[in-house]
Amino acid sequence: MESPQDARSVTERVRAATLELQGLEQLIVSGDFSPRILSEFRNAVDSIRHTARAVQTWIGLQQQNRDPYAVMTTMSADRVRRATQIAKDLTLDLQAMEVDFETEGLEELFHAVEELRERLIPMFRVKSKSAGV
């Protein structure tokens, strides 16, 4: 259970982050940035927006004495969307040779993608069979 002090801390941090984002907005409007940096920033802000919406929905459902776990489907769909975008971005990085075997964390990424792939294969086999393929 969240204490009033924790809630105050979260509220203060959200307020500070909001002010920081407003300041960044002004810098972005007046600055000259690479499209890639702006895209990454936009993706990060979009992710925060989706998370905030899910948390707001969760709280609303709790207040209505309804099942807040319905939000988990939305959060999972958002993670899939973000992972897809990251995979596409990394593909471009690999094509541009900005990522190579020396890139920190690349081996861990490889193993995580392999594990994810192994978990996805049965889902798509079932889908293919049910579609008559």
C-alpha positions in Angstrom: 0.0 0.0 0.0 1.3 3.4 -0.9 1.9 5.8 2.0 0.8 9.5 1.8 4.5 10.4 1.7 5.1 8.1 -1.3 2.1 9.6 -3.1 3.5 13.1 -2.4 6.9 12.1 -3.7 5.3 10.7 -6.9 3.2 13.8 -7.3 6.2 16.0 -6.9 8.2 14.0 -9.4 5.5 14.0 -11.9 5.1 17.8 -11.5 8.8 18.3 -11.9 8.9 16.0 -15.0 6.0 18.0 -16.5 7.9 21.2 -16.1 11.1 19.7 -17.5 9.2 18.4 -20.5 7.6 21.8 -21.1 11.1 23.3 -21.0 12.4 20.6 -23.4 9.5 21.4 -25.8 10.6 25.0 -26.0 14.2 23.9 -26.7 13.1 21.4 -29.4 10.9 24.0 -31.1 13.8 26.4 -31.3 16.7 23.9 -31.8 18.2 22.0 -34.6 18.1 18.3 -33.9 18.6 15.2 -36.0 15.4 13.5 -37.0 16.6 10.4 -35.3 17.1 12.0 -31.9 13.6 13.6 -32.3 12.1 10.3 -33.2 13.6 8.6 -30.2 12.4 11.4 -27.9 9.0 11.2 -29.4 8.9 7.4 -28.9 9.9 7.8 -25.2 7.2 10.5 -24.6 4.7 8.3 -26.4 5.6 5.4 -24.2 5.1 7.5 -21.1 1.8 8.8 -22.4 0.6 5.2 -22.9 1.7 4.2 -19.5 0.1 7.2 -17.9 -3.2 6.4 -19.7 -3.0 2.7 -18.4 -2.4 3.8 -14.9 -5.2 6.3 -15.0 -7.5 3.6 -16.3 -6.3 1.2 -13.6 -7.1 3.8 -10.9 -10.5 4.5 -12.4 -11.5 0.9 -12.5 -10.3 0.4 -8.9 -12.4 3.4 -7.8 -15.4 1.9 -9.6 -14.8 -1.5 -7.9 -14.2 -3.1 -11.3 -11.4 -5.4 -12.3 -8.3 -3.2 -13.0 -6.4 -6.2 -14.5 -8.3 -5.6 -17.7 -5.7 -2.9 -18.3 -3.0 -5.5 -18.5 -4.1 -6.4 -22.1 -3.7 -2.8 -23.1 -0.2 -2.6 -21.5 0.9 -5.9 -23.2 -0.3 -4.5 -26.6 1.7 -1.3 -25.9 4.8 -3.4 -25.1 4.4 -5.3 -28.4 4.0 -2.0 -30.3 7.1 -0.6 -28.6 9.2 -3.8 -29.1 8.2 -3.8 -32.8 9.3 -0.2 -33.2 12.6 -0.8 -31.4 13.2 -3.9 -33.6 12.7 -1.8 -36.7 15.0 0.9 -35.4 17.7 -1.6 -34.5 17.4 -3.1 -38.0 18.1 0.4 -39.5 21.0 0.7 -37.1 22.4 -2.6 -38.3 22.0 -1.6 -41.9 23.8 1.7 -41.3 26.5 -0.3 -39.4 25.9 1.8 -36.3 25.6 -1.5 -34.3 28.1 -4.2 -34.5 29.3 -7.2 -32.4 31.2 -4.7 -30.1 27.9 -2.9 -29.2 27.3 -3.4 -25.5 24.4 -5.7 -24.7 24.1 -7.1 -28.2 24.6 -10.7 -27.2 22.0 -10.4 -24.5 19.6 -8.9 -27.0 20.3 -11.8 -29.4 19.4 -14.4 -26.7 16.3 -12.4 -25.6 15.1 -12.3 -29.2 15.8 -16.0 -29.7 13.8 -16.8 -26.6 10.9 -14.5 -27.7 11.0 -16.1 -31.1 10.7 -19.6 -29.5 7.7 -18.5 -27.5 6.0 -16.9 -30.5 6.5 -19.9 -32.9 3.7 -22.1 -31.3 1.3 -19.2 -31.4 1.7 -18.7 -35.1 1.6 -22.5 -35.8 -1.8 -22.6 -34.1 -2.9 -19.5 -36.1 -1.8 -21.1 -39.4 -3.6 -24.3 -38.7 -6.8 -22.5 -37.7 -6.6 -20.5 -40.9 -6.3 -23.7 -42.9 -2.8 -22.9 -44.1 
